[in-house]
């Protein structure tokens, strides 16, 4: 059973943010506020991803989206429970990219018929990579808060260019998920992770609402005629790169919040607008 670990109240230092940390925060801001996946996928499939999306049968996509919601929670437990909890290590991004490319090659070879099997596998690989990145940034994988923060990456990576308003910026999205995360954490603290299914679904639903459109872009790229195993592997490479980038910057911000306090980091982050 996952333990809910609460950090001691943090008293921010009077020290200003160092130049090195300010640079890391600026880079995180640039990536988290302007995520882009469609343009990179369009370059692989040779057509605008918006056109590729029209190739997807809507009833088929709805079934895949429903399966995605059901599978995220299972993928989270499978991904993190098998990852050794230990000292901070360098994240093994390349290893997970190779695994993701292998899964993508399978999906590309079998086309739309292979995607219902490929997508859950890719999601699990991606969550394991996200958790690995979290550990490399000093997060405790035993803490429920860390596991839920891994889920947040799916919502952050699912932003669109229309989401640049303050209420849908990085901190806006985290604030929007905060109530569900708090509710889930308190429920699991009382009843345990095994009985946390219903409230976990309540958290997964808004995450899936953000992750779904991005997943549809990946699926649409696979749906383009003549996409084979090689292109399928490249599509998954881009997909993995995208969410690894989101995870790295998300957990960089969380690490800086632990170091300086959330208020100071949020104020500095929002000053980059």
MIMAR-923848 format. One line per 8 residues: number of its first residue (from 1); their letters; for each residue x, y, z of C-alpha. Coordinates in Angstrom, 2 decimals, always signed. Layout:
! residues N
NUM> a> X:Y:Z | ...
***
This chain:
! residues 273
1> xxxxxxxx> +0.00:+0.00:+0.00 | +1.34:+3.38:-0.95 | +2.14:+5.64:+1.96 | +1.04:+9.25:+2.08 | +4.07:+11.24:+3.10 | +3.73:+14.84:+4.17 | +6.70:+17.15:+4.04 | +7.48:+19.38:+6.99
9> xxxxxxxx> +6.32:+22.98:+6.59 | +8.91:+24.85:+4.58 | +10.22:+28.22:+5.72 | +11.63:+29.95:+2.62 | +15.17:+31.22:+2.82 | +15.83:+34.93:+2.56 | +18.32:+34.11:-0.19 | +17.28:+35.11:-3.69
17> xxxxxxxx> +17.04:+32.51:-6.42 | +20.49:+31.79:-7.85 | +21.23:+32.63:-11.47 | +21.54:+28.91:-12.28 | +18.14:+28.08:-10.79 | +16.56:+31.13:-12.42 | +17.81:+29.88:-15.79 | +16.36:+26.42:-15.12
25> xxxxxxxx> +13.04:+28.01:-14.17 | +13.01:+30.14:-17.31 | +13.64:+27.10:-19.52 | +10.88:+25.22:-17.71 | +8.52:+28.14:-18.30 | +9.29:+28.18:-22.02 | +8.58:+24.47:-22.40 | +5.59:+24.16:-20.07
33> xxxxxxxx> +3.76:+27.18:-21.45 | +4.30:+26.33:-25.12 | +4.18:+22.56:-25.60 | +4.00:+21.46:-29.21 | +3.50:+17.96:-30.57 | +1.31:+18.27:-33.67 | +3.91:+20.13:-35.74 | +6.58:+17.51:-35.10
41> xxxxxxxx> +4.19:+14.66:-35.92 | +3.14:+16.41:-39.13 | +6.73:+16.32:-40.29 | +6.83:+12.53:-39.87 | +3.55:+11.65:-41.60 | +3.92:+14.21:-44.39 | +0.60:+15.97:-43.87 | -0.91:+18.37:-41.32
49> xxxxxxxx> -1.99:+16.40:-38.27 | -5.39:+18.11:-38.43 | -6.05:+16.30:-41.72 | -4.80:+13.02:-40.29 | -7.27:+13.40:-37.40 | -10.14:+13.25:-39.89 | -9.07:+9.76:-40.88 | -10.00:+8.41:-37.45
57> xxxxxxxx> -13.45:+6.80:-37.21 | -15.18:+8.68:-34.37 | -16.87:+5.63:-32.77 | -13.53:+3.80:-32.79 | -11.78:+6.76:-31.17 | -14.43:+7.03:-28.43 | -13.83:+3.39:-27.48 | -10.08:+3.96:-27.37
65> xxxxxxxx> -10.52:+7.06:-25.19 | -12.70:+5.13:-22.72 | -10.12:+2.34:-22.57 | -7.41:+4.96:-21.99 | -9.20:+6.29:-18.89 | -9.55:+2.80:-17.46 | -5.95:+1.96:-18.18 | -4.17:+5.02:-16.77
73> xxxxxxxx> -4.60:+4.02:-13.10 | -3.45:+0.46:-13.80 | -0.52:+1.78:-15.80 | +0.47:+4.10:-12.93 | +0.65:+1.26:-10.41 | +2.40:-1.09:-12.84 | +4.93:+1.56:-13.84 | +5.88:+2.78:-10.37
81> xxxxxxxx> +5.60:-0.42:-8.35 | +8.21:-2.06:-10.56 | +10.62:+0.88:-10.31 | +13.12:+0.47:-7.52 | +12.87:+3.11:-4.79 | +16.38:+4.22:-4.00 | +18.85:+7.10:-4.10 | +18.66:+9.86:-6.70
89> xxxxxxxx> +19.98:+8.64:-10.04 | +20.16:+9.99:-13.57 | +16.95:+9.34:-15.51 | +17.26:+6.65:-18.17 | +15.45:+8.55:-20.94 | +17.15:+6.77:-23.82 | +16.23:+3.32:-22.50 | +12.55:+4.23:-22.31
97> xxxxxxxx> +12.63:+5.84:-25.75 | +13.90:+2.56:-27.18 | +11.10:+0.65:-25.45 | +8.56:+3.19:-26.71 | +9.91:+2.97:-30.24 | +9.55:-0.81:-30.12 | +5.93:-0.44:-29.06 | +5.38:+2.14:-31.80
105> xxxxxxxx> +6.90:-0.17:-34.42 | +4.33:-2.80:-33.46 | +1.49:-0.28:-33.77 | +2.81:+1.00:-37.09 | +3.17:-2.50:-38.53 | -0.39:-3.52:-37.67 | -1.94:-0.09:-38.26 | -5.20:+0.84:-36.53
113> xxxxxxxx> -5.83:-2.78:-35.60 | -2.70:-2.88:-33.45 | -3.31:+0.40:-31.62 | -5.71:-0.93:-28.94 | -2.84:-3.15:-27.76 | -0.02:-0.70:-28.41 | -1.46:+2.39:-26.66 | -1.72:+0.83:-23.14
121> xxxxxxxx> +1.83:-0.53:-23.45 | +3.17:+2.86:-24.55 | +1.27:+4.59:-21.72 | +2.84:+2.28:-19.14 | +6.33:+2.79:-20.58 | +5.79:+6.55:-20.58 | +4.58:+6.61:-16.98 | +7.58:+4.56:-15.90
129> xxxxxxxx> +9.85:+7.07:-17.64 | +8.00:+9.97:-15.97 | +8.44:+8.31:-12.56 | +12.14:+7.75:-13.31 | +12.51:+11.46:-14.09 | +10.65:+12.34:-10.88 | +13.09:+10.22:-8.87 | +16.04:+11.91:-10.58
137> xxxxxxxx> +14.69:+15.26:-9.35 | +14.60:+14.10:-5.73 | +10.96:+12.95:-5.54 | +10.06:+10.05:-3.23 | +8.19:+7.46:-5.30 | +6.67:+6.00:-2.14 | +4.74:+9.23:-1.59 | +1.25:+9.35:-3.03
145> xxxxxxxx> +1.79:+13.03:-3.85 | +4.64:+12.06:-6.19 | +2.54:+9.41:-7.94 | -0.27:+11.87:-8.51 | +2.25:+14.44:-9.76 | +3.28:+11.86:-12.37 | -0.34:+11.82:-13.56 | -0.28:+15.62:-13.75
153> xxxxxxxx> +2.32:+15.38:-16.51 | -0.32:+13.92:-18.84 | -2.50:+17.00:-18.33 | +0.44:+19.39:-18.73 | +1.59:+17.68:-21.91 | -1.91:+17.88:-23.32 | -2.10:+21.65:-23.51 | -2.86:+23.35:-26.80
161> xxxxxxxx> -1.88:+26.69:-28.30 | -5.30:+28.03:-27.28 | -4.45:+27.39:-23.61 | -2.19:+30.39:-23.10 | -4.59:+32.29:-20.83 | -3.62:+32.63:-17.17 | -6.27:+30.19:-15.96 | -4.93:+27.46:-18.25
169> xxxxxxxx> -1.23:+28.15:-17.77 | +1.03:+25.77:-15.87 | +0.02:+26.92:-12.39 | -3.58:+27.35:-13.49 | -3.75:+23.70:-14.53 | -2.08:+22.56:-11.31 | -4.56:+24.61:-9.31 | -7.43:+23.09:-11.28
177> xxxxxxxx> -6.24:+19.59:-10.42 | -5.39:+20.44:-6.81 | -8.87:+19.76:-5.40 | -9.06:+16.32:-6.98 | -5.52:+15.52:-5.82 | -6.28:+16.61:-2.25 | -9.50:+14.58:-2.22 | -7.72:+11.52:-3.60
185> xxxxxxxx> -4.84:+11.83:-1.11 | -7.10:+12.10:+1.94 | -9.29:+9.20:+0.77 | -6.29:+6.92:+0.18 | -4.82:+7.96:+3.54 | -8.00:+6.70:+5.24 | -8.83:+3.65:+3.12 | -5.65:+2.65:+1.32
193> xxxxxxxx> -4.74:+2.63:-2.35 | -6.65:-0.57:-3.10 | -9.93:+1.13:-2.14 | -9.04:+4.43:-3.80 | -10.48:+3.47:-7.18 | -13.56:+5.75:-7.29 | -11.74:+8.92:-6.23 | -8.78:+8.04:-8.41
201> xxxxxxxx> -11.15:+7.90:-11.38 | -12.37:+11.39:-10.45 | -8.77:+12.60:-10.75 | -8.06:+10.66:-13.93 | -11.08:+12.11:-15.73 | -9.78:+15.73:-15.96 | -6.28:+14.43:-16.69 | -7.63:+12.26:-19.50
209> xxxxxxxx> -9.57:+15.23:-20.88 | -6.20:+16.92:-21.49 | -4.26:+13.82:-22.45 | -6.94:+12.57:-24.86 | -6.46:+15.20:-27.61 | -2.69:+14.66:-27.59 | -3.13:+10.90:-27.72 | -5.53:+11.39:-30.63
217> xxxxxxxx> -2.75:+13.23:-32.51 | -0.45:+10.25:-32.03 | -3.18:+7.78:-33.04 | -4.08:+9.91:-36.07 | -0.45:+9.87:-37.17 | -0.55:+6.07:-37.06 | -3.78:+6.13:-39.09 | -2.15:+7.79:-42.09
225> xxxxxxxx> -2.02:+5.32:-45.02 | +1.35:+3.62:-45.58 | +2.65:+4.35:-42.09 | +4.74:+1.29:-41.33 | +6.86:-0.06:-38.51 | +9.71:+2.43:-39.02 | +7.40:+5.45:-39.06 | +5.45:+4.03:-36.13
233> xxxxxxxx> +8.67:+3.81:-34.12 | +9.56:+7.42:-35.02 | +6.07:+8.63:-34.05 | +6.46:+7.02:-30.64 | +9.96:+8.50:-30.29 | +8.49:+11.98:-30.73 | +5.62:+11.14:-28.36 | +8.03:+9.90:-25.67
241> xxxxxxxx> +10.31:+12.93:-26.14 | +7.35:+15.26:-25.67 | +6.21:+13.83:-22.35 | +9.73:+13.27:-21.03 | +10.33:+16.97:-21.67 | +7.12:+17.90:-19.85 | +8.02:+15.64:-16.93 | +11.55:+16.96:-16.60
249> xxxxxxxx> +10.42:+20.58:-16.46 | +7.44:+19.84:-14.18 | +9.62:+18.09:-11.61 | +12.29:+20.76:-11.94 | +9.70:+23.33:-10.87 | +8.62:+21.09:-7.96 | +12.24:+20.68:-6.87 | +12.76:+24.44:-6.90
257> xxxxxxxx> +9.53:+24.87:-4.92 | +10.92:+22.55:-2.24 | +14.16:+24.55:-2.20 | +12.79:+28.10:-2.19 | +9.09:+27.74:-1.35 | +6.15:+27.62:-3.75 | +5.26:+31.30:-3.40 | +8.71:+32.53:-4.41
265> xxxxxxxx> +8.98:+30.14:-7.36 | +5.48:+30.83:-8.62 | +6.09:+34.59:-8.49 | +9.37:+34.19:-10.41 | +7.77:+31.81:-12.91 | +4.89:+34.15:-13.67 | +7.26:+37.10:-14.07 | +8.43:+35.50:-17.33
273> x> +5.07:+36.14:-19.01
***
